[in-house]
Amino acid sequence: MKVNVEVECSPEEARRFLGLPDVTKANEVYVDAITNAMQGVGSFEQLNDVAKQIAPVGQFGLKLFQQMFESGAQMAMSGAGKSKSKKEGE
């Protein structure tokens, strides 16, 4: 037997129903801290130092953040149109 139940509710209602804590304030503080820390960062080395200070998930999170930032920077330098035509030619 298979039973499907659909429930329509807001994210807030789902959070309360599942008994999860409200982390809105903590998230706002964290985003503000990251935004403030990122202001004035002009190089990869500075970004690496900032990420080490604010990364809550340790070295793995730092590596993931670094890879994401570097790939975004490479895409920005190469231009979106160039990367598409390069992939098509391969």
JOKAPE-V290807 format. One record per residue. RES is the residue in one small letter. SS is DSSP state (~ for helix, > for strand, _ for the rest). PSI is psi in degrees with one decimal (none if undefined). D_CENTER is the distance of its C-alpha to the mean C-alpha in whole Angstrom. Layout:
BEGIN
res->(RES:RES)
ss->(SS:SS)
psi->(PSI:PSI)
d_center->(D_CENTER:D_CENTER)
END
This chain:
BEGIN
res->(m:k:v:n:v:e:v:e:c:s:p:e:e:a:r:r:f:l:g:l:p:d:v:t:k:a:n:e:v:y:v:d:a:i:t:n:a:m:q:g:v:g:s:f:e:q:l:n:d:v:a:k:q:i:a:p:v:g:q:f:g:l:k:l:f:q:q:m:f:e:s:g:a:q:m:a:m:s:g:a:g:k:s:k:s:k:k:e:g:e)
ss->(_:_:_:_:_:_:_:_:_:_:~:~:~:~:~:~:~:~:_:_:_:_:_:~:~:~:~:~:~:~:~:~:~:~:~:~:~:~:_:_:_:_:_:~:~:~:~:~:~:~:~:~:~:~:_:_:_:~:~:~:~:~:~:~:~:~:~:~:~:~:~:~:~:~:~:~:~:~:_:~:~:~:~:~:~:~:~:~:~:_)
psi->(139.4:130.4:129.0:133.0:126.7:133.3:127.0:121.1:163.0:162.7:-36.9:-44.0:-39.8:-41.7:-46.4:-42.6:-39.4:-6.7:23.9:147.9:154.5:111.2:19.5:-48.4:-43.6:-40.1:-42.1:-42.6:-43.9:-45.2:-41.5:-41.3:-42.5:-44.0:-46.2:-39.5:-32.5:-19.9:128.1:-0.9:121.0:-4.6:167.4:-35.6:-43.5:-41.5:-40.5:-43.6:-43.5:-44.7:-36.5:-35.2:-32.0:-7.5:117.3:-14.9:14.4:-154.1:-39.0:-45.6:-37.4:-45.5:-43.7:-44.1:-42.3:-44.6:-42.0:-45.2:-43.9:-41.2:-37.0:-40.4:-39.7:-41.2:-39.6:-38.2:-36.4:-22.5:140.4:-39.5:-37.2:-40.5:-33.9:-44.9:-31.0:-42.4:-37.8:-33.0:-16.8:none)
d_center->(40:37:36:33:32:30:29:27:26:23:20:21:25:23:21:25:26:24:25:21:21:20:17:16:18:16:12:14:15:12:10:14:14:11:12:16:15:14:17:19:17:19:19:17:19:18:15:15:17:15:12:15:16:13:11:12:12:15:15:13:10:11:13:10:8:11:12:9:10:14:14:12:15:18:17:18:21:22:22:21:24:25:23:24:28:27:26:29:31:30)
END
